[in-house]
Amino acid sequence: MKLLRYGPKGKEKPGLLDKDGRIRDLSAHVGDLAGDSVAIKAIEKLRAIDPASLPVVEGNPRIGPCLATVPNFHCVGLNYTKHAQESNLPVPTEPVLFSKATSAISGPYDKVIIPKGSEKTDWEVELGIVIGKHAEHVSEADALSYVTGYCTINDLSERAFQIEMGGQWVKGKSAPTFGPIGPWLVTADEVPDPQKLRLWLSVNGKVLQDSNTSDMIFGVATIVSYMSRFMALLPGDIISTGTPSGVGLGMKPQRYLKPGDVMELEIEKLGRQRQETVAYPG
Ligand code: ZN
């Protein structure tokens, strides 16, 4: 299933994409897509509904972030060898973890606001994992059974805030609109192998990142198992799994986003995003 949220900002309704690409309204069956309502058990109930029985949403509504209230937005850093190299950082021997403020989350086609004072706003296409069951100390063998689905993420990053202003990376990852997620939460049954997905990102039509999740240093099962040793992962939590090479930080000379730039990014099976950047208002 491809689950989504549609409507004006703050007033989104839950929906699903049917096989003909039409949005069907799910609001009679679920309040919103968040936390326990995207748990694996809850998704099974939604799966039992015949999409043809749901009202078709007419017109072209805005598509919002595919999850509403997100308990935790976790991220893995330096998870592709060439990206670690372009960042001039050692290839990690254990997953590097950091977090992103959940207030950074925005819709897949919403404008991205370059933060006040920013000169180094950068892009990062990433596979997002959405957790579907309380996970503590799960084995790698069982880890994928804790995943409810996947989504496309742009892990926008302000490199000066991230790197030049002391720890931690969260400072450079958390500005409002720095976390477009979606367009869909694609349930795990549609992604039998999360390590076989092409992912790419372009700026103003030029492809700058183009890789495959098979290039990850630590795969989805390893990440979920590893993280669950240190914290409880909760239904509705997002884990962004790191970006391949081709970010602005790694270009010679470095190249960062200016107002009016357009990013497009896509992960195989998970859908495409498009964002235009705008200056901070005022
Ligand atoms: Zn990232």
Residues whose N, C-alpha, C, O or C-beta is under 5 A from the ligand:
A	BS01	ZN	V76 E124 D155 G242 T243
